[in-house]
Amino acid sequence: MKYLLIASLLLSFVCTSYAQKGSLFPVMECQNVDGIKTVLPTELIGKKSVLCLAYSQKAEQKLQGWLDASIHNLILRSSEQSLIPEEPYNIHAFFIAMYTGSSQSFADNGIKQMKTGVDAALHPYILIYKGDLEPYKSKLKLEIKDDPYVFVLDEKGKIIYAIHGVYTEKAMDEIEALITED
């Protein structure tokens, strides 16, 4: 009985983590730190996309590992500072800070902090969402508040990969394999 309970909990966790795979990413209206509006996934059509979402302060802290790795691995691959410059990926990549519920009142202050505290070259890659969490929480299975969520979308906006939690090299390898796949 004990093993059956453990197995069903593990299966539940695995199914929950990947339940959104295969569905379209829900419409999300955002703006970047410079105030430019973006509608996801509509404006992503035509390229694969990597979206990293966080809707709590603890999740934003965990998102830092994803941010650091993604800046190098996904965004700035061809940087002159790189020892071995690589061809950049032809993808969209965004980090989305979600201000929902009572935290919406802190969004403007958060945007100001990001605008001054983040390199201006990265501003186009940081999006802010202000609004209701529930539609995204249920459709994207955002069940662990303190975890960041990472989604890879195909060229049509369909979720082909989903993971949550701290950054791992294994996850980045899986993401890079998906975005280079034809």
Kinemage of the C-alpha trace (Angstrom):
@kinemage 1
@onewidth
@group {chain A} dominant
@subgroup {mainchain}
@vectorlist {calphas} color= white
{ca met a 1} P 0.000 0.000 0.000
{ca lys a 2} L 2.840 2.361 0.925
{ca tyr a 3} L 4.561 1.783 -2.452
{ca leu a 4} L 1.296 2.290 -4.323
{ca leu a 5} L 0.822 5.674 -2.623
{ca ile a 6} L 4.384 6.758 -3.455
{ca ala a 7} L 4.020 5.606 -7.068
{ca ser a 8} L 0.717 7.458 -7.499
{ca leu a 9} L 2.221 10.643 -6.017
{ca leu a 10} L 5.199 10.434 -8.377
{ca leu a 11} L 2.934 9.780 -11.361
{ca ser a 12} L 0.732 12.698 -10.327
{ca phe a 13} L 3.786 14.991 -10.140
{ca val a 14} L 5.078 13.890 -13.545
{ca cys a 15} L 1.668 14.251 -15.197
{ca thr a 16} L 1.079 17.641 -13.604
{ca ser a 17} L 4.474 18.921 -14.722
{ca tyr a 18} L 3.835 18.003 -18.325
{ca ala a 19} L 0.049 18.307 -18.535
{ca gln a 20} L 0.309 21.510 -20.575
{ca lys a 21} L 2.627 19.992 -23.220
{ca gly a 22} L 0.946 19.963 -26.626
{ca ser a 23} L -1.448 22.831 -25.923
{ca leu a 24} L -1.217 26.394 -27.175
{ca phe a 25} L 0.348 28.893 -24.800
{ca pro a 26} L -2.531 31.062 -23.521
{ca val a 27} L -2.802 34.662 -24.694
{ca met a 28} L -0.877 36.958 -22.350
{ca glu a 29} L -0.617 40.726 -22.767
{ca cys a 30} L 2.699 42.043 -21.452
{ca gln a 31} L 5.022 44.998 -21.789
{ca asn a 32} L 8.785 45.195 -21.628
{ca val a 33} L 10.590 47.466 -19.165
{ca asp a 34} L 10.626 50.230 -21.790
{ca gly a 35} L 6.811 50.100 -22.076
{ca ile a 36} L 6.572 48.308 -25.426
{ca lys a 37} L 3.534 46.026 -25.458
{ca thr a 38} L 3.717 42.389 -26.552
{ca val a 39} L 0.946 39.823 -26.949
{ca leu a 40} L 2.040 36.235 -26.396
{ca pro a 41} L 1.975 33.842 -28.245
{ca thr a 42} L 0.607 35.909 -31.173
{ca glu a 43} L 3.831 37.877 -31.642
{ca leu a 44} L 5.952 34.736 -31.327
{ca ile a 45} L 4.534 32.940 -34.349
{ca gly a 46} L 7.203 31.894 -36.852
{ca lys a 47} L 10.045 31.164 -34.418
{ca lys a 48} L 10.521 28.773 -31.538
{ca ser a 49} L 10.373 30.531 -28.185
{ca val a 50} L 11.663 30.070 -24.655
{ca leu a 51} L 9.561 31.708 -21.953
{ca cys a 52} L 10.581 31.856 -18.285
{ca leu a 53} L 7.818 32.905 -15.866
{ca ala a 54} L 7.886 33.803 -12.172
{ca tyr a 55} L 4.980 34.986 -10.033
{ca ser a 56} L 6.553 35.254 -6.579
{ca gln a 57} L 9.646 36.852 -5.115
{ca lys a 58} L 11.158 33.458 -4.226
{ca ala a 59} L 10.526 32.251 -7.785
{ca glu a 60} L 12.281 35.337 -9.124
{ca gln a 61} L 15.316 34.454 -6.984
{ca lys a 62} L 15.360 30.922 -8.441
{ca leu a 63} L 14.862 32.402 -11.898
{ca gln a 64} L 18.277 34.073 -11.630
{ca gly a 65} L 20.044 30.811 -12.530
{ca trp a 66} L 17.880 30.493 -15.642
{ca leu a 67} L 18.531 34.130 -16.487
{ca asp a 68} L 22.307 33.821 -16.156
{ca ala a 69} L 22.481 30.658 -18.278
{ca ser a 70} L 19.972 31.869 -20.849
{ca ile a 71} L 21.739 35.164 -21.436
{ca his a 72} L 24.827 33.237 -22.476
{ca asn a 73} L 23.314 30.080 -23.992
{ca leu a 74} L 20.260 31.519 -25.749
{ca ile a 75} L 20.606 35.270 -26.197
{ca leu a 76} L 24.271 36.319 -26.437
{ca arg a 77} L 25.837 33.241 -28.061
{ca ser a 78} L 27.651 35.290 -30.690
{ca ser a 79} L 29.050 37.831 -28.244
{ca glu a 80} L 32.475 39.216 -29.050
{ca gln a 81} L 33.395 38.528 -25.429
{ca ser a 82} L 32.867 34.808 -25.923
{ca leu a 83} L 36.028 32.735 -26.282
{ca ile a 84} L 34.392 30.706 -29.030
{ca pro a 85} L 31.643 32.796 -30.669
{ca glu a 86} L 28.740 30.609 -31.777
{ca glu a 87} L 25.946 31.210 -34.241
{ca pro a 88} L 23.017 32.782 -32.360
{ca tyr a 89} L 19.756 30.854 -32.175
{ca asn a 90} L 16.882 32.150 -34.272
{ca ile a 91} L 14.393 32.165 -31.397
{ca his a 92} L 12.398 34.430 -29.117
{ca ala a 93} L 13.461 34.376 -25.455
{ca phe a 94} L 11.631 36.219 -22.676
{ca phe a 95} L 11.695 36.415 -18.902
{ca ile a 96} L 8.254 37.275 -17.581
{ca ala a 97} L 7.685 38.802 -14.147
{ca met a 98} L 4.033 38.224 -13.270
{ca tyr a 99} L 2.455 40.803 -10.971
{ca thr a 100} L -0.881 39.362 -9.903
{ca gly a 101} L -3.388 40.010 -7.146
{ca ser a 102} L -2.188 42.523 -4.565
{ca ser a 103} L 1.349 42.499 -6.025
{ca gln a 104} L 0.067 44.425 -9.075
{ca ser a 105} L 0.439 47.610 -7.053
{ca phe a 106} L 4.210 46.971 -6.894
{ca ala a 107} L 4.620 46.506 -10.656
{ca asp a 108} L 5.590 50.101 -11.452
{ca asn a 109} L 8.263 50.083 -8.744
{ca gly a 110} L 9.528 46.709 -10.005
{ca ile a 111} L 9.734 48.056 -13.547
{ca lys a 112} L 11.759 51.069 -12.358
{ca gln a 113} L 14.166 48.777 -10.491
{ca met a 114} L 14.577 46.530 -13.537
{ca lys a 115} L 15.061 49.507 -15.827
{ca thr a 116} L 17.942 50.853 -13.740
{ca gly a 117} L 19.335 47.554 -12.437
{ca val a 118} L 19.387 45.502 -15.641
{ca asp a 119} L 21.664 46.112 -18.613
{ca ala a 120} L 19.677 48.074 -21.233
{ca ala a 121} L 20.659 45.503 -23.882
{ca leu a 122} L 18.504 42.968 -22.002
{ca his a 123} L 15.391 45.186 -21.644
{ca pro a 124} L 13.709 43.751 -24.766
{ca tyr a 125} L 13.902 40.260 -23.220
{ca ile a 126} L 12.184 41.137 -19.934
{ca leu a 127} L 8.401 41.288 -19.933
{ca ile a 128} L 5.978 42.346 -17.227
{ca tyr a 129} L 2.506 40.871 -16.913
{ca lys a 130} L -0.058 42.591 -14.669
{ca gly a 131} L -3.373 40.873 -14.157
{ca asp a 132} L -5.176 37.772 -12.980
{ca leu a 133} L -3.060 34.687 -12.249
{ca glu a 134} L -5.833 32.083 -12.323
{ca pro a 135} L -6.156 31.583 -16.109
{ca tyr a 136} L -2.415 30.954 -16.391
{ca lys a 137} L -2.164 28.977 -13.178
{ca ser a 138} L -4.748 26.469 -14.381
{ca lys a 139} L -3.789 26.321 -18.089
{ca leu a 140} L -0.026 26.211 -17.507
{ca lys a 141} L -0.132 24.184 -14.271
{ca leu a 142} L 1.722 26.850 -12.270
{ca glu a 143} L 1.161 24.981 -9.030
{ca ile a 144} L 4.332 25.704 -7.035
{ca lys a 145} L 4.348 29.417 -6.282
{ca asp a 146} L 8.030 29.581 -5.374
{ca asp a 147} L 9.265 27.961 -8.602
{ca pro a 148} L 9.998 29.622 -11.921
{ca tyr a 149} L 8.448 27.927 -14.946
{ca val a 150} L 10.153 27.504 -18.308
{ca phe a 151} L 8.265 26.746 -21.512
{ca val a 152} L 9.545 26.056 -24.998
{ca leu a 153} L 7.029 26.829 -27.742
{ca asp a 154} L 7.099 25.680 -31.336
{ca glu a 155} L 6.737 28.091 -34.268
{ca lys a 156} L 2.938 28.067 -33.879
{ca gly a 157} L 2.884 28.843 -30.142
{ca lys a 158} L 2.295 25.268 -28.983
{ca ile a 159} L 4.078 24.144 -25.806
{ca ile a 160} L 6.633 21.452 -26.636
{ca tyr a 161} L 8.527 21.461 -23.336
{ca ala a 162} L 7.765 22.555 -19.795
{ca ile a 163} L 9.791 22.454 -16.609
{ca his a 164} L 9.819 24.247 -13.288
{ca gly a 165} L 12.304 24.784 -10.507
{ca val a 166} L 15.947 25.759 -10.337
{ca tyr a 167} L 18.184 25.834 -13.389
{ca thr a 168} L 20.021 22.653 -14.354
{ca glu a 169} L 22.452 22.029 -17.194
{ca lys a 170} L 20.437 18.944 -18.166
{ca ala a 171} L 17.316 21.067 -18.675
{ca met a 172} L 19.260 23.637 -20.720
{ca asp a 173} L 20.682 20.828 -22.873
{ca glu a 174} L 17.128 19.559 -23.483
{ca ile a 175} L 15.949 23.073 -24.378
{ca glu a 176} L 18.858 23.643 -26.755
{ca ala a 177} L 18.161 20.293 -28.437
{ca leu a 178} L 14.532 21.315 -28.986
{ca ile a 179} L 15.264 24.766 -30.371
{ca thr a 180} L 17.823 23.435 -32.860
{ca glu a 181} L 15.578 20.600 -34.010
{ca asp a 182} L 13.881 21.078 -37.402
